[in-house]
C-alpha cells in the first residue's frame, strides 16, 4: 500500500493492496488525515482510490469509518476515482457508499 497527499493536502491517494495486513497503517493514515487542519475548498476531503488493486472488507470498514468521522466533524469527504477492485469488494459485500460521499469520477454507479 502506498499513501500520498497532493501539495494542498486536500487529496489523499491510496494505491496498491488494501487488506487486513495493511489495516492498521491505513487506519492511522486516515485518522490523521481527516483529523488534520482545514483543507482548501470548504473542508472537502478527497480520497483517490483509482490505483487500488486489491481490497477486502477490513479496508472498506476503514473507508466507511473515515466517512463517518468526517461527517461528525462537519467535513465533506468525496471519492475521487474508484478502482475496479474497490467496486468489486463493495458489490461482493452488498454495500453502498452513496449519498454525501460522492464519487467524482470512475465507476460511480458501483458505490
N, C-alpha and C positions, 0 to 999 in steps of 0.2 A: 504494500500500500504506500502510495506517495501522496503527501498533502502539501499544497502550495497555496499562497494567497497572492492576489494581484496587488499592485502598488498601493491602491487606496485601502486595501483591507476589506473591501466590500464583497469580494468573491473568494470563496474557498473552493479550490479544485481538488477533487479526490479521484485518484486513479489507481488501477490495479485491483487486487483481490480484497474483498471485504468479507471476512468471515470470523468465526469465533476466536481465532488466534490473533486477529488484529483488533478485536473489540475494545480492549482497554485503551489502546492508543487512540482509536477513533473516538471513543467516549471523551477522553481527556481533551483532545483537539477540538471537538465540537463544543464542549462545555466552555473552554477558554475563549473560543471564537465568538460564540453567541453572547457570552457574559461580558465581552470586552467593551471598549468605548463605542460611542455612537458612530455609525458609518455614514458615508455620504448618501444622498437620495432618501432622506427621511427615515433613516434606520432600516433600510432594505438590505437584507442579508441574502446573498445568492450562494447556492451550493451547486457547483458544476459536477455532475456525475457522468458526463459523457464518455469518460475513459475508464469507467469501472468495468472490469472484465469477469468478475465473479462476485456474487452477493448471496449471503444467507440470511436467515431470519434474525440473527443477532444484530447484523448491520441495519436491517430495516427497523428494528426496535429502536436503535440509537438515533436514526434519522427522524423517526416519529417523535421521540423524546426531545430532540432539538427543536422540532416544530412547536411542541407544547411549551418548552422553555422560552422560546422567542415570543410566543403569544402572551404568556404570563408577564413578560417584560415589555409589552406593548411594542414589539418589534415585528416587522414583516419578514417572512422567510419565503424565498422562491427557489425552485429548482431550475437552474439554467443549463439545460441539457441533461438528458437521461439516457443511459446506455440500454442496450437490449438485455444485458444481464440484470439490471435493476428491474426492468419491465417484466422479465420472466419470473423473478423472485416475487414480485408484488402479485402477479397473476397466480402463481402457484399457491400462495397463501391466502388468496381471495381478499386482498387488502386494497385500499384506495387512499391516496394522499391528495385528493382533490379538495377544492374549497379555497381557503386562504393561502394554502401552499401552492401557488400557481406554478405551472411548468411553462417556461418561456420559450422553449424550443425542443425539438426532438419528438419523441412519441407521446404526445400529450394525452392521447386517448387511453393510454395504458395505466396511468396513475392519476 
